Amino acid sequence: MTPGPPAGRDLLAGKVVVVTAAAGTGIGSAVVRRCLAEGAQVAISDSHERRLAAAHGELAHEFGARVWSQVCDVTVEEQVGALVDGAVRHFGRIDVVVNNAGLGGTSSVLEMTDEQWSRVLDVTLNGTFRCTRAALRQLVAQGRGGAVVNNASVLGWRAQPGQAHYAAAKAGVMALTRCAALDVAGHGIRVNAVAPSLAAHPFLAKVTSEELLAELAGREAFGRAAEPWEVASVIAFLASDYASYLTGEVISVSSQHP
């Protein structure tokens, strides 16, 4: 039986959180709701303008001025910078950035084109780098610590057919997380990542066959995929002061056995 999300405990009370790829029904959207439930003010972004506007409208109706939004394509450095600058102008500062934007797909290395490879790497790895860089520059300038949480994947560790580009990108996110953490440790800023195995949301069902989803779910100890809020809860923990001694870590959000 799948549990329901726990009540908020003010883990992020008084903090300003920026979340990329936050519209829709996936992990990003769940992160926004978890951060709001934990008392944060949240800047949401997405590359899809209409979907972002709809998400903002729904959240603002429920949470009012605690939510602000701006369109951001993480493959465009100027838009990444504008997102961080806009959040700072609106809320006065930022405390946490959650890098959730990523792009997948399925293709054997035998058929994969340069364009397919580059597109996945540019969104998933380079986009995470751009956002991490912008976030860390702002957090260092503020001089009051802060946290970055990146969304990686167990495919950064494990092999799966047709996922060479995505797996390489997520392994890169893990390495970026570890190295960036050391670059800013002296500033009291933490950089960590989560590595989900399988999280259920409608978009995944559109790009993955039912047979593969059933096979992957069967490998999980609980016999099911994680709910997006279950990944979001771990991200909220890493963003919070409860994780004050964690940096450069990649936390597997998985019940998968070998």
Beta strands, then each sheet from edge to edge (+ up, - down):
strand 1: 16-19
strand 2: 41-46
strand 3: 67-71
strand 4: 96-99
strand 5: 146-151
strand 6: 189-196
strand 7: 250-253
sheet 1: 3+ 2+ 1+ 4+ 5+ 6+ 7+
end
